[in-house]
Amino acid sequence: MDREKTRVTERSFEAADEPMALIYLMCGRHALLQNDFEMAMENFKNCYNSRITKSLAVLLLNQMANCMDQLEDYPRQQDFLETLCELDLTFKNVQQLMKIYMATSNEAKKKDFAEKIKKLAINNDDEEKLALALLAQAKDYQEVLSRSMKWLKTHPDDTDVAKHVINTLLEQEKIEEAFDFFQKNDEWDNNQFLMELSGLYRKAFDFEGSQDFLLKHLELHKQNVSGVNQLAHILITNACYDGTLTGDDYVYWMNRAWEGTKPKVAINVRFERNTDYFRKIRVGLISYDFRAHSVGKFIMSLFDTISNNTGIETYCYYTHPDHTDDYTAVIQERADLFKQVGRYSDKQLRKELLGDNLDILVDLNGQTAGSRMALLAERYAPVQATWMGFPFSSFYYNIDYIIGDYYFDSPTGKTGRFCTEKILRMDPCYMCFALGIDFYINPEPPQVRNGYITFGMMNTPAKFSEESIRLWQKCLEAVPNSRLRIKTGREYSGFLLEKLMERFIKFGMDISRVDVSPSHDTPGYFGAYNEYDVVLDSFPFGGGTSERDLPFRRRAGIASKRK
């Protein structure tokens, strides 16, 4: 059984060795009581390798899976549970296995396992709802919607299943269908769907409405301290983008989020002072974005600098479970140690970080997709910091510093009250591209070609705050006949474009002077600069990547083509 899956289909189960097997079982259970998991596993394996009945094999596989959980050996735990499901496909066993897939971000396995979930015999309503929850975890959207709609015909008041429908539609970006589904059931109590409505309204660019639903949910559940702290993170992260909180409210929720990350039990990790003064300083970098991503491109300059400094070594922890590309390969080559930890559970990653004896640990995600920053609420290095991925506070208790620059930290130093960390300024700029991206720049300005000034906006609509839209309209009013062209990261449906235009109109924008179009790839994105005379920014969350592109290309000498 050492890391090899048992071929259940090739094994016969009989009771020939069962007396001796039972002795092994008893010894194994005794070892469990003594917390001697290695000895327990040795006895359980001896028992399992005997000629035993199928029912005893099922019991042993459960015991061995539990041992692997205690030993934090999740690959072998997964193997045992997969074998167990081949032998005894029950809801309990499937649920255990799905927890492993969830903990290790194993999307491919989750989807494959959806077929096994469909084969489970449904004996009662509870099992039907459990099957729905498991299929939702497996992201079998079609099956979830089909079963949910069938269920709601006979159980129209079941809000839990209705939430499955809304969340499944949202994950598929079927925003209009989600709105239609909710509005057709106007007898439902909105208070039962506050989180779903908050997500739905945010997807439809009504950030203020989204915040109202979230605040109402917080008010109704204010007794749930841990839940409030988690939702405070969501609230302030959203507000960073869309500016829906005042400064005082922001500080209030920031402190609620920060307080919630204090470890409930003091975790005293002692970092021994290293007396080897010739040892290199070990810097850990943890990120979901060591790939063709803004962070992956920005971080290259760091490796160029560190490679010339023999006093520092870099340990990279790549938390994306699946994706690798040319940028990943280059970073892996330049780092002193590169670990692919995307499938590691929190327990495994904790063990890995503590075992590497880091001097400094730097998070590169912040509150962005794929972040494992919550782990840093505990301490894994004498110094912990966040940088680059999210230019606002982390709101985590044990993160000591956030790296910024003159623009990140206000000249009066008042920005610090919005951060739980101490701000380290790295002037003149806290990040920069390492390599130029060469593409054709039209020497003729757009104004000459078009006969009017074109303003450009390259940021995601998630940053289109009320303040931003009102300022852009002032630009259009100040320059007669000018237009605003917006490039989005993806193509929006007619419904979502209509909702975006409604947001512009709500805050005074003349939409007859606005064009919205997608940029599907990098050449399309960078090529769009040929369409703009002036590039605008958003507030309060500016364009971390887009607004640095033109100055960078000028430094690289590319802009000289426009002479």
Buried (B, 14 or more C-beta within 10 A) or exposed (E): BEEEEBEBEEEEBEEEBBEBBBEBBEBBEEBBEEEBBEBBBBBBBBBBBBBBBBEBBBBBBBBBBBBBBEBBBBEBBBBBBBBBBBBBBBBEBBBBBBBBBBBBBBBEBBEEBBEBBBEBEEEEEEBBBBBBBBBBBBBBBEBBBEBBEEBBEEBEEBBEBBBBBBBBBBBBBBBBBBBEBBEEBEEBEEEBBBBBBBBBBBBBBBBBBBBBBBBBBBEEBEEEEEBBBBBBBBBBBBBBBBBBBEEEBBBBBBEBBBBBBEEEEEEEEEBEEEEEEEEBEBBBBBBBBBBEBBBBBBBBBBBEEBEEEEEBBBBBBBBBBEBBEEBBEBBBEBBBEBBBBBBBBEEBBBEBBBEBBBBBBBBBBBBBEBBBBBBBBBBBBEBBBBBBBBBBBBBBBBBBBBBBBEBBBEEEEEBBEBBBBEBBEEEEBBBBBBEEBEBEBBEEBBBEEBEBBBBBBBBBBBBBBBBBBEBBBEBBEEBEEBBBBBBBEEEBEEBBBEBBBEBBEEBEBEBEBBEBBBBEEEEEBBBBBBBBBBBBBBBBBBBBBBBBBBEBBEEBEBBEEEE
